[in-house]
Amino acid sequence: MHLRSIRRATAWLAVSAIVSGCIVKPKPSPRATQLSLSQTDFADLPGWRDDALGEALPALRLQCTRLALLPADTTLGGQGLAAQFGGKAGDWTDACAAAVAVTPDEDPHRFFEDWFAVYRVGTPALVTGYFEPVLAGSRDMTAEFQVPVLARPNDLVPSGGTDSAGRPSLGRLDGASVVPYWTRAEIEAGAMGTEAKPIAYLADPVDLFFAQIQGSALVQLREGGLLHLVFDGRNGRPYTPIGRILIAQGALKPDQVSLQTIRAWLGAHPAQAKAVMDGNESYIFFRDAGDDNAEVGPPGALGVDLTPGRSAAVDKTFLPLGMPLFVDSTVPDGRAWRHLVLAQDLGSAIEGPARVDIYLGSGTQAADWAGKMQQPGTIWLLLPKRR
């Protein structure tokens, strides 16, 4: 389901989610550290029968193709019942076979009701969204395009242990020792030396910064054609939302922070913009996805192309990759947003058992939606039944 399909499925969705991690986001208090689930019925899901689930089936079938290639005991993440019933690739075999067999004249709601049990997540949800920027660029450095998009360096290695988000810690070799990798400021000052291999060049460092936050981008090349950049690693330094930095400096008020206001401030204060962006030490490396199809979303953490409006990023400490989630939330003007999404991606700022970051597609409209939504809501997990 591409961007034009979102307009059909949710024509009134004029705005959606704050860019993942770009601003200060409210968190449940006290912070939830466990996945709390209570079993319920599909009849309890508000708007369940109104959702066009025929548009979600292709995304489910796509991930089923990926899961079928994995050993049955491959861990997908999750906690408690979510891990017990959907935490391994083999848990999806029966439901995936049934998904493939659904014919166009069958009611897709019946498929989900037959093959899944529904559980409400006890923690109040925070629903945001992200998108894929479309940027101008060049494969070669020119007078206009001088900001390098860097490939993953060979000296980026695991340092042992995990970081605060539970991900493997990363560093670089310094003789026989592994030390922290260079910060954003150090990388942009040339500290990587010959390890800095550009894939392409952009015109604006702010464009690169936001592409790194999103984790992917489409580059309209000066030479012609598109370059599809996708996430290929991070420097292992902590992620700091620059919205938080601007609030601390008094540049923006908490209720003013959005993608649009942050970009506007950076554009209006070029002399200060680099120092603010350097306050986020995290740096993302990219690779060329090898396709130039703007209708295909970037691959998510599950290894399948993301589907606008149906793919979402979650915290796999609590929710397994591949898990169907029914989301009951609103758009910023208060109208309901009630749809099934699939947990096909991860995000460095997506933490907790009830965090859902919805992939909205690429282009200007998706960017506008993704800059404004930071909504409370409720989510339900659809756990595959065992036959």
DAVENMO-V160737 format. One record per pair of residues at least 12 apart in sequence whose ideal C-beta (glycine too) atoms are under 8 Angstrom apart, sorted by the first residue. I is the first residue (numbers start at 1). J is the second residue. If there is no record, write none. Layout:
i->I j->J
i->I j->J
This chain:
i->1 j->55
i->1 j->56
i->1 j->58
i->1 j->59
i->1 j->307
i->1 j->308
i->1 j->309
i->1 j->310
i->2 j->295
i->2 j->307
i->2 j->308
i->2 j->361
i->3 j->308
i->3 j->360
i->3 j->361
i->3 j->362
i->3 j->363
i->3 j->365
i->3 j->366
i->5 j->55
i->5 j->308
i->5 j->309
i->6 j->308
i->6 j->309
i->6 j->360
i->6 j->361
i->8 j->52
i->9 j->52
i->9 j->55
i->9 j->309
i->9 j->339
i->10 j->309
i->10 j->337
i->10 j->339
i->12 j->331
i->12 j->335
i->13 j->331
i->13 j->337
i->13 j->369
i->14 j->331
i->14 j->333
i->14 j->369
i->15 j->331
i->15 j->332
i->15 j->333
i->15 j->368
i->15 j->369
i->15 j->371
i->15 j->372
i->15 j->373
i->16 j->129
i->16 j->331
i->16 j->337
i->16 j->358
i->16 j->360
i->16 j->369
i->16 j->370
i->16 j->372
i->16 j->373
i->17 j->127
i->17 j->128
i->17 j->129
i->17 j->130
i->17 j->357
i->17 j->358
i->17 j->360
i->17 j->369
i->17 j->370
i->17 j->372
i->17 j->373
i->17 j->374
i->17 j->375
i->18 j->128
i->18 j->129
i->18 j->258
i->18 j->259
i->18 j->370
i->18 j->371
i->18 j->372
i->18 j->373
i->18 j->374
i->19 j->128
i->19 j->129
i->19 j->130
i->19 j->131
i->19 j->210
i->19 j->213
i->19 j->214
i->19 j->259
i->19 j->370
i->19 j->371
i->20 j->128
i->20 j->129
i->20 j->130
i->20 j->213
i->20 j->214
i->20 j->313
i->20 j->347
i->20 j->348
i->20 j->349
i->20 j->350
i->20 j->357
i->21 j->213
i->21 j->239
i->21 j->241
i->21 j->347
i->21 j->348
i->21 j->349
i->21 j->350
i->22 j->210
i->22 j->213
i->22 j->241
i->22 j->242
i->22 j->243
i->22 j->259
i->22 j->262
i->22 j->349
i->23 j->241
i->23 j->243
i->23 j->244
i->23 j->257
i->23 j->258
i->23 j->259
i->23 j->262
i->23 j->374
i->24 j->241
i->24 j->243
i->24 j->244
i->24 j->247
i->24 j->254
i->24 j->257
i->25 j->126
i->25 j->128
i->25 j->241
i->25 j->349
i->25 j->374
i->26 j->126
i->26 j->374
i->27 j->126
i->27 j->351
i->27 j->352
i->28 j->123
i->28 j->124
i->28 j->126
i->28 j->352
i->28 j->354
i->31 j->352
i->32 j->123
i->32 j->352
i->32 j->353
i->32 j->354
i->34 j->79
i->34 j->80
i->34 j->353
i->35 j->78
i->35 j->79
i->35 j->80
i->35 j->81
i->35 j->82
i->35 j->121
i->35 j->123
i->35 j->318
i->35 j->319
i->35 j->353
i->36 j->121
i->36 j->122
i->36 j->123
i->36 j->353
i->37 j->80
i->37 j->81
i->37 j->82
i->37 j->119
i->37 j->120
i->37 j->121
i->37 j->122
i->37 j->381
i->38 j->119
i->38 j->120
i->38 j->122
i->39 j->117
i->39 j->118
i->39 j->119
i->39 j->120
i->40 j->118
i->40 j->119
i->40 j->120
i->40 j->380
i->41 j->118
i->42 j->109
i->42 j->112
i->42 j->113
i->42 j->118
i->44 j->118
i->44 j->120
i->45 j->118
i->45 j->326
i->45 j->328
i->45 j->338
i->45 j->380
i->46 j->328
i->46 j->336
i->46 j->338
i->47 j->328
i->47 j->336
i->47 j->338
i->48 j->109
i->48 j->326
i->48 j->338
i->49 j->109
i->50 j->338
i->51 j->326
i->51 j->338
i->51 j->339
i->51 j->340
i->53 j->108
i->53 j->109
i->53 j->112
i->53 j->340
i->54 j->104
i->54 j->108
i->55 j->309
i->55 j->310
i->56 j->108
i->56 j->310
i->56 j->324
i->56 j->339
i->56 j->340
i->56 j->341
i->56 j->342
i->57 j->99
i->57 j->102
i->57 j->108
i->57 j->111
i->58 j->307
i->59 j->307
i->59 j->310
i->59 j->311
i->59 j->342
i->59 j->344
i->60 j->96
i->60 j->99
i->60 j->324
i->60 j->342
i->61 j->96
i->61 j->99
i->61 j->100
i->62 j->304
i->62 j->305
i->62 j->307
i->63 j->302
i->63 j->304
i->63 j->322
i->63 j->342
i->63 j->344
i->64 j->92
i->64 j->96
i->64 j->99
i->64 j->100
i->65 j->304
i->66 j->302
i->66 j->303
i->66 j->304
i->67 j->89
i->67 j->92
i->67 j->96
i->67 j->322
i->68 j->93
i->68 j->96
i->70 j->89
i->71 j->89
i->72 j->88
i->72 j->89
i->72 j->90
i->72 j->93
i->73 j->88
i->73 j->89
i->73 j->90
i->74 j->88
i->74 j->89
i->74 j->90
i->75 j->87
i->75 j->88
i->76 j->88
i->76 j->89
i->76 j->302
i->76 j->316
i->76 j->320
i->76 j->321
i->76 j->322
i->76 j->323
i->77 j->316
i->77 j->317
i->77 j->318
i->77 j->319
i->77 j->320
i->77 j->321
i->78 j->316
i->78 j->318
i->78 j->319
i->78 j->320
i->78 j->323
i->79 j->317
i->79 j->318
i->79 j->319
i->79 j->353
i->81 j->119
i->81 j->383
i->82 j->318
i->82 j->319
i->82 j->320
i->82 j->323
i->82 j->381
i->82 j->383
i->83 j->320
i->85 j->117
i->85 j->383
i->85 j->384
i->85 j->385
i->85 j->386
i->86 j->320
i->86 j->322
i->86 j->323
i->86 j->381
i->86 j->383
i->86 j->384
i->87 j->320
i->91 j->384
i->91 j->386
i->92 j->322
i->92 j->384
i->94 j->115
i->94 j->384
i->94 j->385
i->94 j->386
i->94 j->387
i->95 j->115
i->95 j->116
i->95 j->384
i->95 j->385
i->98 j->111
i->98 j->114
i->98 j->115
i->99 j->111
i->99 j->115
i->112 j->324
i->112 j->340
i->112 j->382
i->115 j->384
i->115 j->385
i->116 j->324
i->116 j->382
i->116 j->383
i->116 j->384
i->116 j->385
i->117 j->382
i->117 j->383
i->117 j->385
i->118 j->326
i->118 j->380
i->118 j->381
i->118 j->382
i->118 j->383
i->119 j->380
i->119 j->381
i->119 j->383
i->120 j->378
i->120 j->379
i->120 j->380
i->121 j->353
i->121 j->354
i->121 j->378
i->121 j->379
i->121 j->380
i->121 j->381
i->123 j->352
i->123 j->353
i->123 j->354
i->124 j->354
i->124 j->376
i->124 j->377
i->124 j->378
i->125 j->327
i->125 j->329
i->125 j->354
i->125 j->355
i->125 j->356
i->125 j->376
i->125 j->377
i->125 j->378
i->125 j->379
i->126 j->352
i->126 j->354
i->126 j->355
i->126 j->356
i->126 j->374
i->126 j->375
i->126 j->376
i->126 j->377
i->127 j->327
i->127 j->329
i->127 j->337
i->127 j->356
i->127 j->357
i->127 j->358
i->127 j->373
i->127 j->374
i->127 j->375
i->127 j->376
i->127 j->377
i->128 j->355
i->128 j->356
i->128 j->357
i->128 j->358
i->128 j->373
i->128 j->374
i->128 j->375
i->129 j->357
i->129 j->358
i->129 j->359
i->129 j->360
i->129 j->369
i->129 j->370
i->129 j->373
i->130 j->214
i->130 j->215
i->130 j->313
i->130 j->347
i->130 j->357
i->130 j->358
i->130 j->359
i->130 j->360
i->130 j->370
i->131 j->214
i->131 j->359
i->131 j->360
i->131 j->361
i->131 j->362
i->131 j->363
i->131 j->366
i->131 j->367
i->131 j->369
i->131 j->370
i->132 j->214
i->132 j->216
i->132 j->217
i->132 j->218
i->132 j->297
i->132 j->298
i->132 j->361
i->132 j->362
i->132 j->366
i->133 j->207
i->133 j->210
i->133 j->211
i->133 j->214
i->133 j->217
i->133 j->218
i->133 j->362
i->133 j->367
i->134 j->217
i->134 j->218
i->134 j->219
i->134 j->220
i->134 j->294
i->134 j->362
i->134 j->363
i->134 j->364
i->135 j->202
i->135 j->207
i->135 j->211
i->135 j->217
i->135 j->218
i->135 j->219
i->135 j->220
i->136 j->202
i->136 j->203
i->136 j->219
i->136 j->220
i->136 j->222
i->137 j->149
i->137 j->200
i->137 j->201
i->137 j->202
i->137 j->203
i->137 j->219
i->137 j->220
i->137 j->221
i->137 j->222
i->137 j->227
i->138 j->200
i->138 j->201
i->138 j->221
i->138 j->222
i->138 j->223
i->139 j->199
i->139 j->200
i->139 j->201
i->139 j->221
i->139 j->223
i->139 j->227
i->140 j->201
i->140 j->223
i->141 j->198
i->141 j->201
i->142 j->201
i->142 j->222
i->144 j->203
i->144 j->222
i->145 j->200
i->145 j->201
i->145 j->202
i->145 j->203
i->145 j->222
i->146 j->201
i->146 j->203
i->147 j->201
i->147 j->202
i->147 j->203
i->147 j->204
i->147 j->205
i->147 j->207
i->147 j->208
i->148 j->196
i->148 j->198
i->148 j->200
i->148 j->201
i->149 j->198
i->149 j->199
i->149 j->200
i->149 j->201
i->149 j->202
i->149 j->208
i->149 j->211
i->149 j->219
i->149 j->229
i->149 j->286
i->150 j->187
i->150 j->192
i->150 j->196
i->150 j->197
i->150 j->198
i->150 j->199
i->150 j->285
i->150 j->286
i->151 j->197
i->151 j->198
i->151 j->199
i->151 j->232
i->151 j->285
i->151 j->286
i->151 j->287
i->152 j->232
i->152 j->233
i->152 j->285
i->152 j->286
i->152 j->287
i->153 j->172
i->153 j->192
i->153 j->195
i->153 j->196
i->153 j->197
i->153 j->285
i->154 j->195
i->155 j->172
i->155 j->173
i->155 j->195
i->156 j->170
i->156 j->171
i->156 j->172
i->156 j->181
i->156 j->233
i->156 j->235
i->156 j->236
i->156 j->285
i->157 j->170
i->157 j->171
i->157 j->172
i->157 j->173
i->157 j->178
i->158 j->170
i->158 j->171
i->158 j->178
i->159 j->171
i->159 j->178
i->159 j->180
i->159 j->236
i->160 j->178
i->163 j->236
i->163 j->238
i->164 j->238
i->165 j->348
i->165 j->351
i->166 j->317
i->169 j->236
i->170 j->233
i->170 j->234
i->170 j->235
i->170 j->236
i->171 j->236
i->180 j->236
i->180 j->237
i->181 j->235
i->181 j->236
i->181 j->237
i->182 j->235
i->182 j->283
i->183 j->235
i->183 j->237
i->183 j->278
i->183 j->281
i->183 j->283
i->184 j->235
i->184 j->237
i->184 j->277
i->184 j->278
i->184 j->280
i->184 j->281
i->184 j->282
i->184 j->283
i->185 j->278
i->185 j->281
i->187 j->235
i->187 j->283
i->188 j->205
i->188 j->278
i->199 j->227
i->199 j->229
i->199 j->286
i->199 j->287
i->199 j->288
i->200 j->219
i->200 j->221
i->200 j->227
i->200 j->229
i->202 j->219
i->205 j->273
i->205 j->274
i->205 j->277
i->206 j->263
i->206 j->266
i->206 j->267
i->206 j->273
i->206 j->277
i->209 j->277
i->210 j->259
i->210 j->263
i->211 j->229
i->211 j->284
i->211 j->286
i->212 j->282
i->212 j->283
i->212 j->284
i->215 j->230
i->215 j->231
i->215 j->284
i->215 j->298
i->215 j->347
i->216 j->228
i->216 j->229
i->216 j->230
i->216 j->231
i->216 j->286
i->216 j->298
i->217 j->229
i->217 j->286
i->218 j->294
i->218 j->362
i->225 j->292
i->226 j->292
i->226 j->293
i->226 j->294
i->227 j->288
i->227 j->292
i->228 j->288
i->228 j->289
i->228 j->290
i->228 j->291
i->228 j->292
i->228 j->293
i->228 j->296
i->228 j->298
i->229 j->286
i->229 j->287
i->229 j->288
i->229 j->289
i->230 j->286
i->230 j->287
i->230 j->289
i->230 j->298
i->230 j->299
i->231 j->284
i->231 j->285
i->231 j->286
i->231 j->298
i->232 j->285
i->232 j->286
i->232 j->287
i->233 j->284
i->233 j->285
i->234 j->282
i->234 j->283
i->234 j->284
i->234 j->285
i->234 j->348
i->235 j->281
i->235 j->282
i->235 j->283
i->235 j->284
i->235 j->285
i->237 j->281
i->237 j->282
i->237 j->283
i->238 j->281
i->238 j->282
i->239 j->280
i->239 j->282
i->239 j->348
i->239 j->349
i->240 j->279
i->240 j->280
i->240 j->281
i->240 j->282
i->241 j->280
i->241 j->349
i->242 j->262
i->242 j->276
i->242 j->277
i->242 j->279
i->242 j->280
i->243 j->257
i->243 j->262
i->245 j->276
i->245 j->279
i->245 j->280
i->246 j->262
i->246 j->265
i->246 j->276
i->249 j->276
i->251 j->265
i->251 j->269
i->252 j->265
i->258 j->371
i->258 j->372
i->259 j->367
i->259 j->370
i->259 j->371
i->259 j->372
i->260 j->368
i->260 j->371
i->260 j->372
i->282 j->348
i->294 j->362
i->297 j->311
i->297 j->359
i->297 j->361
i->297 j->362
i->300 j->313
i->300 j->344
i->300 j->345
i->300 j->346
i->300 j->359
i->301 j->313
i->301 j->316
i->301 j->321
i->301 j->344
i->301 j->345
i->301 j->346
i->302 j->321
i->302 j->322
i->302 j->343
i->302 j->344
i->302 j->345
i->304 j->344
i->306 j->344
i->306 j->345
i->306 j->359
i->307 j->342
i->307 j->344
i->307 j->359
i->308 j->359
i->308 j->360
i->308 j->361
i->308 j->366
i->309 j->339
i->309 j->341
i->309 j->358
i->309 j->359
i->309 j->360
i->309 j->361
i->310 j->339
i->310 j->340
i->310 j->341
i->310 j->342
i->311 j->341
i->311 j->342
i->311 j->344
i->311 j->345
i->311 j->358
i->311 j->359
i->312 j->325
i->312 j->327
i->312 j->341
i->312 j->342
i->312 j->343
i->312 j->344
i->312 j->345
i->312 j->356
i->312 j->357
i->312 j->358
i->312 j->359
i->313 j->343
i->313 j->344
i->313 j->345
i->313 j->346
i->313 j->347
i->313 j->350
i->313 j->356
i->313 j->357
i->313 j->359
i->314 j->343
i->314 j->345
i->314 j->346
i->314 j->350
i->314 j->355
i->314 j->356
i->314 j->357
i->315 j->346
i->315 j->350
i->315 j->351
i->315 j->352
i->315 j->353
i->315 j->355
i->316 j->343
i->316 j->346
i->317 j->351
i->318 j->352
i->318 j->353
i->319 j->343
i->319 j->353
i->319 j->381
i->320 j->343
i->321 j->343
i->321 j->344
i->321 j->346
i->322 j->342
i->322 j->343
i->322 j->344
i->323 j->342
i->323 j->343
i->323 j->381
i->323 j->382
i->323 j->383
i->324 j->340
i->324 j->341
i->324 j->342
i->324 j->343
i->324 j->381
i->324 j->382
i->325 j->340
i->325 j->341
i->325 j->342
i->325 j->343
i->325 j->356
i->325 j->379
i->325 j->380
i->325 j->381
i->325 j->382
i->326 j->338
i->326 j->339
i->326 j->340
i->326 j->341
i->326 j->379
i->326 j->380
i->326 j->382
i->327 j->339
i->327 j->340
i->327 j->341
i->327 j->356
i->327 j->358
i->327 j->377
i->327 j->378
i->327 j->379
i->328 j->377
i->328 j->378
i->328 j->379
i->328 j->380
i->329 j->375
i->329 j->376
i->329 j->377
i->329 j->378
i->330 j->375
i->330 j->376
i->330 j->377
i->331 j->373
i->331 j->375
i->332 j->372
i->332 j->373
i->332 j->374
i->332 j->375
i->337 j->375
i->337 j->377
i->340 j->382
i->341 j->356
i->341 j->358
i->344 j->359
i->345 j->357
i->345 j->359
i->354 j->379
i->356 j->377
i->356 j->379
